[in-house]
Amino acid sequence: MSKVVVVTGANSGMGLASTVALAKQGAEVIMVCRHEQRGQAALAEAIRQSGSEQIRLMLCDLGKLSSIRDFAQAFKERYSRLDVLLNNAGVVMIKRQETADGFEMDLGVNHLGHFLLTNLLLDTLLASPQGRVVTVASGAYKAGKIHFEDPFLTRGFNAAKAYAQSKLANILFTKELAARLSGTNVTANCVHPGAVGTQIGVNRDTGFGKTVLAMLKPFFLTPEQGADTAIYLAIAPEMERVTGQYFYKKKPQKLTAKAESKEIAKQLWSWSCEQVGIGDQPVLN
């Protein structure tokens, strides 16, 4: 039986590399992309690179709660179970922008979008013999803080502060999700991919950031190298019972005290539930 895998942000970089690698392992991969045209081009490339016909494209804008709900409903109409949810999509905003629902873009997409998506798909993960949630975080979390007094950074926004907050949120979400799923067949882990040369931070309209990216490229990992640990967490048999951990280069890493805080994790979970409009429990129906 093929594993059913959902990969967000699958149209380029690590998302595309993960899709190809997982398809080569025999998984049925659903590529979640925001744009139809880019998604179709990525789908054709993934099929070409993997040689697999078991790859599907489904559209979802993680910056729009209604789009996430539509995607979850469409997925459930087609699939009764989900074996792996790879929360890979990520943004870095140079200037402050808001999602369709008024969230600061980094926190809105990187955390809240994936928070709602994961909760809406939990019942399908629980229907798997062994479901896994793998979330791409970043070592940038170390500079982060959850600014509960102004989470959308309406005052004093800067790109590093916003991104670091969203990546700390990814880890705290993973910790609390793992705790809530304790005793079930679903695990939740997160990963620091390393410094990967992707299009994150590049403005597709203006090209801003491309020159910097080109200069730094020799020092970056390839998307394939960056995706390596996420793929390991997704399919390695020895990871079946490992949960609530933060990995780098296939090894669990020690976290800072704030990333281990159960109190902050619980507070973030409750706040996130309010923002996306779900009850303060995993959504299992």
Residue pairs with C-beta under 8 A, 6 or more apart in sequence:
2 26
2 27
2 28
2 54
3 22
3 25
3 26
3 27
3 28
3 83
3 84
3 235
4 27
4 28
4 30
4 79
4 81
4 82
4 83
4 84
4 128
5 22
5 27
5 28
5 29
5 30
5 82
5 83
5 84
5 85
5 86
5 234
6 29
6 30
6 32
6 75
6 82
6 84
6 85
6 86
6 121
7 15
7 18
7 19
7 22
7 29
7 30
7 31
7 32
7 86
7 88
8 15
8 32
8 60
8 62
8 86
8 87
8 88
8 89
8 114
8 117
9 15
9 32
9 33
9 62
9 88
9 89
9 90
10 16
10 18
10 19
10 29
10 31
10 32
10 33
10 39
10 42
10 46
10 88
11 31
11 33
11 34
11 35
11 38
11 39
11 41
11 42
12 38
12 42
12 198
12 199
12 223
13 196
13 198
13 199
13 200
13 223
13 226
14 88
14 136
14 193
14 196
14 198
14 223
14 226
14 227
14 230
15 31
15 86
15 88
15 89
16 42
16 45
16 46
16 223
17 222
17 223
17 224
17 226
17 227
18 86
18 88
18 227
18 230
18 231
18 234
19 29
19 31
19 42
19 46
19 50
19 55
20 46
20 49
20 50
21 224
21 227
21 231
22 29
22 84
22 86
22 231
22 234
22 235
23 29
23 46
23 50
23 52
23 54
23 55
24 50
24 51
24 52
25 235
26 52
26 54
27 54
27 83
27 84
27 235
28 54
28 55
28 56
29 46
29 52
29 54
29 55
29 56
30 55
30 56
30 57
30 58
30 75
30 79
31 39
31 42
31 43
31 46
31 55
31 56
31 57
31 58
32 58
32 59
32 60
32 71
32 89
33 39
33 42
33 57
33 58
33 59
33 60
34 59
34 60
34 61
34 62
34 63
35 59
36 59
39 57
39 59
40 57
42 57
43 55
43 56
43 57
46 52
46 55
47 53
47 55
58 71
58 74
58 75
59 67
59 71
60 67
60 68
60 70
60 71
60 117
61 67
61 68
61 100
62 68
62 89
62 109
62 113
62 114
62 117
63 99
63 100
63 101
63 103
63 105
63 108
63 109
63 113
64 99
64 100
64 101
65 100
65 101
65 113
65 116
65 276
65 277
66 100
68 113
68 116
68 117
68 120
69 116
69 120
71 117
72 117
72 120
72 121
75 82
75 121
75 124
76 123
76 124
79 124
80 124
80 127
81 124
81 125
81 127
81 128
81 131
82 121
82 124
82 125
82 127
82 128
82 131
83 125
83 128
83 129
83 130
83 131
83 132
84 131
84 132
84 133
84 134
84 234
84 235
85 117
85 118
85 121
85 125
85 131
85 132
85 133
85 134
86 134
86 136
86 230
86 234
87 114
87 117
87 118
87 133
87 134
87 135
87 136
87 170
88 136
88 230
89 109
89 110
89 113
89 114
90 109
90 110
90 136
90 166
90 200
91 105
91 106
91 109
91 110
91 200
92 106
92 159
92 162
92 163
92 200
92 201
93 104
93 105
93 106
93 159
93 162
93 163
94 159
94 201
94 203
94 208
94 209
95 159
96 104
96 105
96 153
96 157
96 162
97 104
97 105
98 104
98 105
98 108
98 152
99 105
99 108
99 109
99 112
99 113
101 108
102 152
103 112
103 152
103 275
104 151
104 152
104 153
104 154
104 157
104 162
105 162
106 162
106 163
106 165
106 166
107 151
107 152
107 153
107 162
107 165
107 166
107 169
108 152
109 166
110 163
110 166
110 167
110 169
110 170
111 166
111 169
111 170
111 173
111 272
112 272
112 275
112 276
114 135
114 170
114 173
115 173
115 272
115 276
116 276
116 278
118 133
118 173
118 177
119 276
119 278
119 282
119 283
120 283
122 186
122 282
122 283
122 284
123 283
123 284
123 285
124 131
125 131
125 132
125 133
125 186
126 184
126 185
126 186
126 284
128 185
128 186
129 185
130 185
130 186
130 187
130 240
131 185
131 186
131 187
132 186
132 187
132 188
132 189
132 233
132 234
132 239
133 174
133 177
133 186
133 187
133 188
133 189
134 188
134 189
134 190
134 191
134 230
134 233
134 234
135 170
135 173
135 174
135 188
135 189
135 190
135 191
136 170
136 190
136 191
136 193
136 230
137 167
137 170
137 171
137 174
137 190
137 191
137 192
137 246
138 163
138 167
138 170
138 192
138 193
139 192
139 248
140 160
140 163
140 164
140 167
141 164
141 167
141 168
141 170
141 171
141 256
141 259
142 164
142 256
143 160
143 161
143 164
144 161
144 164
144 165
144 166
144 167
144 168
144 169
144 258
145 164
145 165
145 168
145 258
146 165
146 168
146 169
146 172
146 264
146 267
146 268
147 153
147 165
148 267
148 271
150 156
151 165
151 271
153 161
153 162
153 165
168 258
168 259
169 268
170 190
171 190
171 246
171 255
171 259
172 259
172 261
172 264
172 265
172 268
172 269
173 265
173 268
173 269
173 272
174 188
174 189
174 190
174 244
174 246
175 244
175 259
175 260
175 262
175 265
176 262
176 265
176 266
176 268
176 269
177 188
177 282
178 187
178 188
178 189
178 243
178 244
179 244
179 262
179 265
180 281
180 282
181 187
181 188
181 243
181 282
182 243
187 239
187 240
187 241
187 242
187 243
188 243
188 244
189 233
189 239
189 242
189 243
189 244
189 245
189 246
189 247
190 245
190 246
190 247
191 229
191 230
191 233
191 246
191 247
191 248
192 229
192 246
192 247
192 248
192 253
193 221
193 226
193 227
193 229
193 230
194 221
194 225
194 226
194 248
194 249
195 219
195 220
195 221
196 220
196 221
196 222
196 223
196 225
196 226
197 213
197 216
197 217
197 220
197 221
197 222
197 223
198 223
198 226
199 213
201 209
201 213
202 208
202 209
202 210
202 213
203 209
228 250
229 247
229 248
229 249
229 250
232 239
232 247
232 250
233 239
233 247
242 252
245 252
246 252
246 253
246 255
246 259
247 253
258 264
269 280
270 280
273 279
273 280
